[in-house]
Amino acid sequence: MFVARFASVGLLLAALAAMAEQEPPPNFIFILADDLGWGDAMVYGNSVIATPNIDQLASDGTLFTQFYVASPICSPSRAAFMTGRFPAEVGVHTFFGSLAHNKQYGMGNALDPAIPTVTSALHDAGYKTAHFGKWHLSASSSTSPPPDTPDPGAYGIDDHITEGSVGPHFPREPDPEFFWARSSTLIIDETIRFIEKHQTEPFYINAWLLLPHSILNPTAEQAAQYAQHAPPGVPERGATQIYAASVTDLDTQIGRLLLRLDELELADNTVVIFASDNGPEVVELRVAGHSAAGSPGPFRGVKRSLYEGGIRSPFIVRWPNQIPAGRVDNASIIAAVDILPTVAELAGIKLPPDLQLDGEDVSAVLQGAPQAEREALFWESRFAVTGKTIHRSPRLAIRSGNLKLLMNPDGSRIEMYDLLKDPTEVDNIADSYMHSQRKPELVHELINWHLSLPAGYVNPSAGGNFYPWP
């Protein structure tokens, strides 16, 4: 009896020791910039804007050059990050605005909270969850939403202070004129507060910054670093100065967050993700006429466009000792819809087998494994593209392997590009003999996907590239 009891105690102690040696689940911080172009950070080729902390994040982690958001505009892009679904499939076709605007585009007044999200999945698994910064997944208080409009808490979020939602907002005082300029500080302040409070528990945080979305108005101190870019003989600040100052302050606040993770000895067990929601804004838009100096890098396309510059985003992931440091991945195709299944896998969470997702688990890719072929990616646009004619894409797009095909639902403007050979999308190969078989296959796949989407209003100029020739 004594020996048997001793053996049982020994087994129990061994089991407890094994449990103690298990690594705790990782924390997650998802930093999302707003309207930051693919080419705006120095590590992505920018020669003007100082981004030492984003560059250091890339040096400590892996930088991806083929990361795609699911829409070239705010709300649908964010819906994909949250749900792992193409936004048109969940009824989010453009930004959430006034009740009349939402109704016109066939949308509700918020992302349906019944749809599983990355925050609800982690919350249900015991994570502490937070969202600080831009939301824009519902009609905001400024557009008089109905009283039953859900706040971020309806999506499995424990703590939230946001812009573009109902619920707690950041204070405008004491200097409302410079609220946008100091917004990154406020968002990172709240992120650090939450981390300090929950540092002994697994946590997931969306730190979704407001910059460099217009209207940009950096403080004199922020702009001083780029005084050499002010136009000579003109009393106003130049667009490059205003934009660069805003991005550098965003970078400075990211650095402050990363430093605090180091000080709390949490960096080694925290997955930090950095991306942008879509391409850069255009100078033709009134609120950005003084500041639209963002760069899509080498690509054709800007915000609202389905060309690469509108939907290809910077993407950097750091997890020390788990994700290779200093690596640049030019081959893997990763998408916003992959965030939910990938985070769930890294957290050790088993998602329901019947959960409908468009994204894939790319955790192995993040950790350095070669990528196998992935399923096709789809995009839909129901709005007009503001800006120069060269950026005005057709309404639909599909990427399959290295081929990308764009077209309008009526069969007009069929364009196809081999992105491995022609990432700038200037050599349309839709009518080439070599691709005569793949073209109808991609057209068929894209049109079938389009026909599966809910019907709704389409801007009359969407998909057009009209120019008033003399």
Buried (B, 14 or more C-beta within 10 A) or exposed (E): EEEEEEEEEEEEEEEEEEEEEEEEBBBBBBBBBBBBBBBBBBBBEBEBBBBBBBBBBBBBBBBBBBBBBBBBBBBBBBBBBBBBBBBBBBBBBBBBBBBEBBEBBBBBBBBBBEBBBBBBBBBEBEBBBBBBBBBBBBBBBEBEBEEEBBBBBBBBBBBBBBBBBBBBBBEEEEEEEBBBBBBBBBBBBBBBBBBEEBEEEBBBBBBBBBBBBBEBBBBEEBBEBBEEBBEEEEEEBBBBBBBBBBBBBBBBBBBBBBEBBEEEEBBEBBBBBBBBBBBBBBBEBEEBBBBBBBBBBEBBBBBBBBBBBBBBBBBBBBBBEBBBEEEEBEEBBBBBBBBBBBBBBBBEBEBEEEEEBBBBBBBEBBBEEEBEEBEBBBBBBBBBBBBBEBBBBBBBBBBBBBBBBBBBBEEEBBBBBBBEEBBBBEEBBBEEEEBEEBBEEBBEBBBEBBEEBEEBBBBEEBBBBEEEEE
